[in-house]
């Protein structure tokens, strides 16, 4: 849940997260953005689907997904509006905005072959937003209890840095989610797929000529895992308030990421070996990264974050230059099939955007810490 922090910085972070949730919903609903019918189809169909009988063909998976997809939007938009509006008005506007967004996207699905607008989907989306609103207000009530006031009165009990908590935790969560999609390098993100090159009119086979030789792929996997672990450690330190147990939290994130990768491989339409990605080279990179991560603990937060930015930039570059192995190509092909295709496409999009968003966040935290140090030195 998101606390009711009234600072402008907190509001800006929450607004960014709300826009990101809207972008994710639009992407997942309208994917694959191809084969569009003429716009005249919208006028012909209109909103008649709202008055059609309830669909006889639906799956539990679709229903749960349509509810869950709008829960984060309900939480974040209600929390954002609650900062300036009474609770009842914030709840009504959030519900109206989410229901309108869902209605428009269902309407636009008329233009996509193989997609049918559904009143059931619209109702499920609205229920998900309503559940998110309830969770947001429950969180606010919890913060107002005696326990919440006692926690707020003692800053030492807070593990999170107020200036980084919302965006930083969202980035850590997004990184864990991104691990469910097949990647060329373990814990890697930011790789441009063939579809992205085709969208820019670039032949993917021409890009393959720029990638490193296959004989170096295993070494690149190990180095990529090493760099990714250092970057995650820096992100945790940027989010946590000193002297929090950042190393233990980083290790917990790595174990969670490994579990997500294993689950993602198992749930593909053509299940793969859950830990097939953890070959000798990634194991070596992971083992070498742990003492290096501990050594980074001797650095102050500013220098650790700067190292993390460099490590993440290098890991992302390496991820794009490393050729895929047969196992990785099999996993990537399997992810494009079945009822999970839209979900995996969204996860892949999150994985592509993640390192660039994380670098921007770490850069802003580094600048903020430098300003704070300058003010302290001046005083």
Secondary structure as UniProt FT lines:
FT   HELIX           8..30
FT   TURN            31..32
FT   HELIX           40..45
FT   TURN            46..47
FT   HELIX           48..51
FT   HELIX           60..82
FT   TURN            83..84
FT   HELIX           87..108
FT   HELIX           109..111
FT   TURN            113..114
FT   HELIX           119..143
FT   HELIX           146..153
FT   HELIX           155..157
FT   TURN            162..164
FT   HELIX           165..178
FT   TURN            179..180
FT   TURN            186..187
FT   HELIX           194..199
FT   TURN            200..201
FT   HELIX           204..208
FT   TURN            209..210
FT   HELIX           214..216
FT   HELIX           217..239
FT   TURN            242..243
FT   HELIX           246..266
FT   TURN            274..277
FT   HELIX           280..296
FT   TURN            297..298
FT   HELIX           301..321
FT   HELIX           326..335
FT   TURN            339..340
FT   HELIX           341..378
//
